[in-house]
Amino acid sequence: MANEKLEAAQLKKEISVSHCLSLWADVYRDWMDEVTTVFASFRRAAACPWRSRGAHPVWVRPALIAVVALAGSAYAWGMNGAALETFYGAAARSMSMSWHNFFFGSFDPRGTVTVDKLPGALWPQALSLRIFGFHTWALVLPQALEGVLSVLVLDRIVCRLAGPIAGLTAAVLLAASPVTVALNRGNVSDSLLILLTLLAADATVAALGNGRQRSLLLAGVWVGLAFQAKMLQAWLILPALAAAYLVAAPNPLVVRIRHTLAAGLLTTTVSVCWMIVVSLTSAVDRPYIDGTTNNSVFSQVFDYNGIARLGHGSTVPGAGPSAGFLSRLEQSHEAGRNLAEHVAPSWHRLLDGVYGRDIGWLLPVALISVVAILLARRGSGRRDPHRTAVVLWSLWLGVLWLFFSGGIYLHSYYVAALAPGLAALCGTGAGLAWDERRSPIVMRLLGTATLTSLAYGIYLTSSGSGVPGWLVPLAAVLGAACALAAFAPGLRERGRGKAIRLAVIALALLVLPASASALMVTRGLGPFAAPFEPASATESRAMAKRSAALSVRIVELVGENYPSPIAFAIDTSNLAAPYILATGIEILPIGGFEGGIPAPSLARLQQHIASGELRAVFAPDGAHDPRLQWIYAHCKRTEAATGGAVPLHIYDCAGA
């Protein structure tokens, strides 16, 4: 009897292990199928398995290919002269130099300190540099590809829920959004974040159709990977994904809840797996974790990049001993390219000014679409795809909007995460309008939504200083044409009148955001720029080249006069970034991004100087950092290394 019980327990354990392995194998297969399908979208039309809506219009697939081609051209245009974010660019270059730096996200070539965020978004950039060598275009290429794939994935999601016309419309609006174009022309992390969160939404929508747990688990994997790219912001879409599945999945409620909890657990596991590995690695075998005073990656993610972003937390960015100096240096050198950085949190923060010009163009159309969909589909049941789309994208927008309105340190390109939700809601409304296109009421509703959006767009342009003189008159003319097309009764009976009217309405809707995007491309602007801010591609490229050439020359001069294995040490990673980006040579950062971390320690700095590895130090006068105080006392100040209102001086530490 005892043997029988033992055998039964062993059999049960084997069955449980077998079931877990089988489940993980299913998730892996779904994951690979998802990746394959995304890349195969260029070769076949997007599928809409949830809804059978008959044959797609023959022009949908060519139109999608044209949209993708235009988007890719806009993202890649002039990318070898792109204005890079120097801190991320320097880190990507350092990470490309060794697999140790790559895994831990090292900021500098020697691996003394990490970047102040998780390195997931920098991994594709470092791989690109490792494959193609160091070029500006190699840094920007991953983001351009991620942007193109995001357009394709959004088309597929919206197509599944609302049909091919809705998917195509959403793809067009996402590709034409100014903040999307600006984002994908640089080297910041949000391009990968958006792609991975859209893949999570796609897997969730697949689960809504088939009810399979493994599809929802795949969504959890995508969100966990998105966490590696942008940390806690990736989790902000979880309420939208969970609500959509709990409302519209075909399973009983208890099963839906169980599936959702399992997916949440997997999301958490994938999210923290890299952090756990880093935490278990000895501190002497990895770089110091920037943004922390305790060398903890969990503090970096949940404090420095978490609650501190809402104005709380014990580790506030910019709290280091050199913070005041950096602020003055930024003002004197006009390094603060992000005009949105100083906009105070408020409920209307995203409705005007820099943020509004980034993302606000389609907000009226999205709101009208939500109302129209809910009215048109009332009483249609909990699994109605149009209503599910409203649940998914409204919560997606609402949660992000809430945090962006109240957060601090909000770069303008952060709001690009709102673009897929706005485009999807507008696309879903357009798909419903296409289904009912023979109704005069629908045409009037389209006209009303477009005219409202156009008027709001003209209001947004009023705060821009680089608006071309012809744009507002053109928008007004198209608005008048839109009103005529939507409300004039005489046009409704003509054979081609409907197609012409729809084309006029579409032009009126797209004229302002598409013009803003085109100007950003032709002016050579990137993620930190705002639509309709004055700049030119020639000036920005010339400035970037001059800055890189100056950084190289400074390193060469210091190397000639103060030869040592470490070119020089400099106060903060922020100031070391342009030199590392331009040369790939070790520039020892003191104090991390803002100067507030205890790496390198004073003892370690003294060891570098005593051994002859380090001779020159760039530092401002009057800093209270004990390490710099020691430099002032033991090294000889020679000359100013930078001009301007707040110069950095070279300290020769030979024999200190």
N, C-alpha and C positions, 0 to 999 in steps of 0.2 A: 504493500500500500504506500509506504514512504517513497519507494522508487517511482511508483506511478505519479505521485504528486510532484516529485522532482522533475520527472520527464515532462509533465504538463506545464510546469512553471517555465522550464527551459524552452518548450515549444512556443509558449505565449510570448516569451522574451524575443525569440527569433522572429516570430510573426510581427511583433511591434517594430523591431529593427528593420525588418524587410519592408514594412509599410512606410517607415520614415524615409528609407533610402529610395523607395519607389516614388514617394511624394517629391523629394528633392530632385530626382531625375526628371519628373514631369515638369517641375518649375524650370529646370535648366533647359529642357527641350523647348518650352514655351518662350523662354528668354531668347534663345538662338533663333527661333522662328520669327520673333518680333524684330530682331535686328535684321534678319534676312529680308523680311517684308519691307522694312523701311528703305533699305537700299534698292530693293526691286521696284520701288514706286516709279522710278524713271522708265521702267520697261513695260509697265502695265497700269491700267486704270485702277484707281482706288476702289476697294470693295466695300459694300455697305451690307454686311451680312444680317444685321438686326432687322432691317426693313427691306422688303422687296418692292421696289418702286418702279419696276419695269426697266426698259432700256434707258441708259443714260443718253442725254443729248450727245451727238457725235462730236460736238465742238468742246466738250468739257475737258477731255484729256489733252488735246493740243493746247487749250488755254492754260491748263495747269502747268504744262511743260514750259510755256512762255513765261508764266509768272515766276517759276523757279529760276529760269535762266536770267530774267531781269533782276531778281533778288540776289542771285549769286554775283552778277556783274556789279550791282550796287555795293555789295559787301566787300568785294575784292578790288574795286577800282582804286588804283593808286596805293595799294597796300604796302608797297616797298618804301613809301614815304609817309606811312601812317605815324601819327603822333602817339607814341607809346606811353603807357603808365609805367614810369621808370622803375618803381619798386617791384612790381610783379615781373617786369621784363628782366631785371637783374636776378631775381630769384629763379626764374625759368632758365636763364643762362647758367647759373650756378648748379641747378639741379641736373642740367644736361651733361655736366662734366663727370659725374660718377653716379653709380647706382645707389650708393649710400646717401648722397645728397638728394637724389631723386626720391627715394622712399620717404625720408624724413622731412622733405620740404625745406632744405637748407637755403637760407638767404644768401650766404657768401660762399665762395669756392672752397674754403677750408672747413666749412660746416660748423661754425662756432655758434650760430643762432638760427632758428627757423624763421619763416615768415610768420606774421601775426594772425594767420588764419589757417584752416586746414588746406592741404596742398592739392586736393583733388582736381580743381580746375586748372592748376599749373602742370599737371602730369601730361596732358596732351600737348601743351606748348613745349615742354622739355623734350618729349619724344620727337616732336617735329624738328627741334633744333639739333637733336642728336642724329637724326636721319639726314637732314638737308644742310647742316652747318648753320652757323649764326648769320641770319639775315632778318631784316625787319619783316619781310613777307612771311618768313617761316614762323614767326611769332603770331602773326595775325591769321594765318591760314586756318588753324583749328577753329577759331571763332566764326569765320566765314562759312565753313562747312557745317558747323553746328547750327548756324542761323538758317541755312538752306534746308537742312533736315527738319528743323522745327516747323517750317512752312509745310513740308510734306506730311509730317505727323499730325499737325492740326487739321489739315484737309481730311485726313483719314478719320480722325475722331468725329469731327462735325458731320462728315458724310455718313458715318455709321448711325448717327442719331437723327439727322434731318435731311439726308439726301445729298446728291452730288452738287446741286446748285448751291446749297448752303455751305458745303465744304469748300468749293471753289471761291465763294465770296469771302469766307473766313481767311483763306490762304492769301487772297489779294490784299485784304485789309491788314493782315499781319505783316506782309512783305512791304506794304507802303507806309507803315507807321514810322514816323520820324525817329522815335526812340529806339525802335528795333534796328533801323538802318545804322544809326549812330553806334549802338551797342556792338553790332557785329563787325564794325570796322576798327576794332581795337583789340586789346589783350586782357580784358577784365573777365571775371568769373561768371557773370550772369548769363552769358550765352549758353554755357553747358548746363547751368541750373535750369533754364527754361526748357531746353531739349529733354532733360531727364524727367522733369515734372510732367511734360507733355506725354512722354512715353508711359509714365505712371497712369495718367488719365486714360490713355489708349488701352492699357491693360485692364483698367477698371471698367471701361465701357465694354470690352470683350467679356468680362465677367458678368456684366448686366445681361448680356445676350445668352450666354451658355450656363451661367450659374455655377461654374466650376471654381472650387477653392484655389486651385493652382494659378488661375488667371489673376485672382486678387492677390495671391502671394507674390506673383511677378510684379504687380504694382508696388507692393511693399519693398521689393528689391530695388526698383527704380528710385523710389523716394530715399531709400538708404544711401544709394550712390549719389543722389542729388545733395544729400547732407554733406558728403565729402567735398562737394563743390562750394556750397554756400552755407553750411551749418544749419542753424535753427530756422532760417528762412524756408528751407525745404519742407519743414514740418508744417508750415502754415497752410499748405494745401490739403493736409490730411482730413480736416473737417469736411471739405467739399467731396473728397473721394469716398469717405465713410458714409456721408449722408446719401449720396447718389446710390451706393450699393444697398444700404439699409432700406431705402425707399423703393427702388425699382428692380432689384434682383428677383429672379423667379422662385427662389427657395422660400420655405417657411421662415417666419421671423426668427425663431430660435437658431436655425441654421445660419441665417444671415448674420446674426450677432456673433455666433461662434467663428464664422469665417473672418469677420472684421477684426475680432480680437486676435486671431492668429496672424493676420496680416500686419496688425500693429506691432505684435511681438517681433515678427521678422524684420519689420522696418527698424525697430530699435536696435536689434542685433547687428544688422548690416551697418547702421549708422555709427555705432560705437566700436566696431571691430578694430579699425585702424587705431583708434585712440587707446584701446586696451593694449594692443601690441606695443605701442610707443611707451605707455605707462609701465609696462613690464620690462622694458629695456633699461639697462643701467644708464644713469645720467652721464657717466664718463664715455659711453659708447654712442652717444647721439648729441645733436645740437641742443642748446638751451631753448626752451619753449618761450617764444616772444609773447609779449602781452601779459606776462605773469610775473609775480615775485616769488612764486613757490615752485616753478619749473613743472607745472602740471598742465597737461593738455586739456583736462576737463575744466580747469579754471579759465584757460584761454577761450574755450568754446562757450561755456555757459555763463561766465562772468564778464570777461573783457568784450567778447563778441555777442553776449546775450543780454542780460538785464542791464548792463552798462549802456547799451544802445537805447534804452528807454529812460536814461537819466538816473539809473540806480546802480547798485553794485559797488564792490570795494575796489575794483580796478578800473578806473575811468581812463579811456584813451587820452593821451596828451598830458598825463599827470607827472611825467618825469621831470628831473631837475632842469632840463634844457627846454621845457615846453614853451616858456616865454620867449626864449631866443628864436625857436623855430617859428612861432607865430609872427614875430617881427620880420624874420627873414622871408617868410611867405608873402607878407604884405609888401616888403621893399622890392622883391624880385618878381612880384605878380605871379607867384607860383600857384596860387589858388585858382586854378582854371575852372573849378566847379562852382558856378554862380549860385547853385541851389543849396550849397553847404550851409549858408548862413540864414536860410529861411526858417523862421520859428515854427515849431509844431502848432497845428491848429486844425479844426475840423474842415476848413476850406482850403487847406494848404495845397491840395492837388488840383484845385479847380481853376487856378489862374497862375500868372507869372511863368517862371521857368518850368515847373512841373506840369502846369496846364498845357503849355506849348509842346511838351514832350508827349503827353498821353491823353489830353482832354478832348481831342477832336471828335471822337466817336461816342462819347458818353451819352449825349441826347438820343442818338439812334439806338444804343444798347438799352437804355431805360424804356424807350417806346416799344422796342422789340419784346422786352420782358412782359409788359402790360398786354400787348397784342397777343402774345403766345398763350398767356394764362387765360385770357378771355376766349380765345378761339378754341382752346383745348380743354375747357372746363368740363368736368364730368367724364373725361376720357379714361380714367383709371390710373392707378399708381404707376403702371409700367409704360405709360405713354412716353415715347422717346423725346418729344418736344418738351414736355414738362420736366423730364429728367435732365435735359440740357439746361433748363432754367435753374434747377436745383444745383447742378454741378458748377456751372460758371458763375452764378450769382454768389454762391458761398466762396468760390475761388476769389472773386473780386472783393467781396465784402471783408473777409478776414485780412487780406493783404492791404486793402484800403485803410482799415482801422489801424494797423501797425505802422504803415507808412505815414499816416496823419499824425501819430503820436510819437514816432521815433526821432532820435537825434542822429547826427552824422549821416544824413540821408543824401547820398550822391544822386544826381538826377537820373543816371542810368539805372538805378535800382527799380524805378517804376516801370521798366520794361517788362517786369513780371506781370503787370496788369494787362499788357497788350493782347496775349492769347485769349483771356477771358472776354475782353471787349470785342475782339474780332469774332469770337465764337458766338456770342449773343447776337451780334449784328448779322452774322452769317445764318444763324438759325431763323431769325426773323425774315431774312431774305428768302430762305428756302420755303418757309410757310407762305410768303407772299407769291412766290413763283407757282406754288400749287394752286393758289386762288387768284391767278393773274387776270382772269376774265372778269373779276368783280371790280366795278368802278370804285367801290369803297377802299379796296386794297391800294389802288393807284393813288387815291387821295392820301391815304395813310403814309405811303412811301414818300410822297411829296412833302407832307408835313414833317416827317422825321428828317428828311434831307435838308429842308429849309431851316429847321431848328438847329441842326448840326452846323450848317453853313454860317448862320448868324452867330452862333457861339464861337466858331472858328475865327470869324472876323474880329470878334471881341478879343480872343486870345492873341491875335497878331498885333493888336494895338500896344501890347507891352514889349514887343520885340523891336530892337533898334536896327535890324538888318533886313527889314521887309522890303522887297522890290516894289517900286512905285506902280508897276502894272498889275500886281497880284490881286489887290483888293477890288479894283474895277473889274478884272476878269471874273473874280468870284461873284460879284454883284450881277454881272451879265448872265453867268451860268445859273445864278439863283432865280433871275427873272425867267430864263428859259425853262428851268425846272418847274416853277409855278405854272407856267403856260402848259407844259407837258402833263402835269398832274391834274390840273383843274379845268382846263379848257375843254368843253364838251365836244367841240367839232372834230377833235383829233381822234376820237375813240372809234369812229367807224371806218377809218382808212385802213387799207390792207396791211401796210407796214408801219402804221402809226404806233402800234404798241411797242415794237422793237426800238423805234427811234426814241420814243418817250423814255423807255427804260435806259437807253444809252445816255440820254441827256441827264437823267436823274443820277446815274452812276458817276458821270463826269462832275456834276455839281458836288457830290459827296466826297470825291477823291481829290478835287483840285487843290485844296489847302494842304492836307497831309502829304500828298505826292509831291507838291512843289517844295515843301519844307525838306522832304527827303532828298529830292534832286539837288537842292542847293547845298545840303550838307555833303553830298558826294562831290559836287563840283568845287566846293570850297575846301575839300580835304579835311573835314571835321570828323571827330570821333566821339567816344562815349562821354567825355567830360564837357562837350559843347552842347549848347541849347539851340533849338531851331530858331532861325532868324536872328542869330547873333552875328555881328560883322566879323568876318575873317575871310581869308583867301587860301586856297590850296598852296599857292606859291610861297606865301609868307610862312605858313605853318611848317611846310617841308624845309624851307631854308632855315627856320629857327631850330628845328630838330637836328639838322645836319651841323649847324654851327655849334649847338650844345654838345653833340657827340664829339665833334672835332676838338672842342675846347677841353672836354673831359680827358680825351686821349693825350692831348698835349700836356695837361697838368700832370698826369701820371708819368709821362716820359720825363718831364723836367724834375719831378721829385725823385724819380729813379736815378737820374744822372747825378743829382746833388746829394742824395741821401740813400745810397744803395743798400738794400736789405731784402730778404725774401718776401716780407710783407710790404707792399708798396707804401702804405701809411695807414695809421688808424685815424678814424674820424668820429666825431660825436654824432651818434645815431645812424641806424640803417637807412633812415630817410635821406640823409645827406650822402651816404656811401653809394646809394643806388645808381645815380647816373655814371659814376666811375666804373662800377662793376659791369653795368649794362654795356658801356662803350668798349671796355677792354677785356673783361673776363679775368682780371687779375685780382688777387686777394686784397681787399680794402677792409681792414678789421673794424667792424662797427662797435661802438661803445654805447651800451645801454639799449640796444634794440631799436624798434621803429621810432619811438618818441623819447628815448633816453632814460626810461624809468626802470629797466630791469637790471639785476645785478650781474650781468654777463657782458664782457669778461670781468671777473673780479679784479680788485686792485692788485692782489698777489699775482694773478695770472698776467696782468698787464706788465707788472714789474719783471716777471720771468721772460716775457717776450723781449723787453728792452735789454735786460741783462745778457741774454743769449745772443743779441745782435740780430734777432729776427725782425725787430721793429726799431726804426730809428726816428721817423717823422710822425708827428701827430697834428692833425687839423683840429682846432678847437676855437670856440668863441671866448672872448674875455668875460670874466665875471660869473661863470657858471658855478653852482654850489655843489655839483657832483664831486664826491671825495676823490674819485679817480682823476678828474680834471684838476682838482686842487693840487694833487700830487704832481701832475704834469707842470702846472704853473711854477711849483716850488723847485723842481729838479731838472727841468728841460729849458733850453734857451729859446726864447721867442725870436724869430728871425725876420719875417716879412709877412705882409698880408697876402693870403692865398686867394681871396675873393674881394671884389669891391662892393660897393653899395653901402647902405646905411648900417648894416650889421656885418662887418667883415669876419671871416675866419682867418686865423693866423697859423703859420707853420711853427711848430715847436720841435727843435732838434734835440733828440734825447740821447745822442751819442755820449757814453760815459756817465749817464745819469745814475 
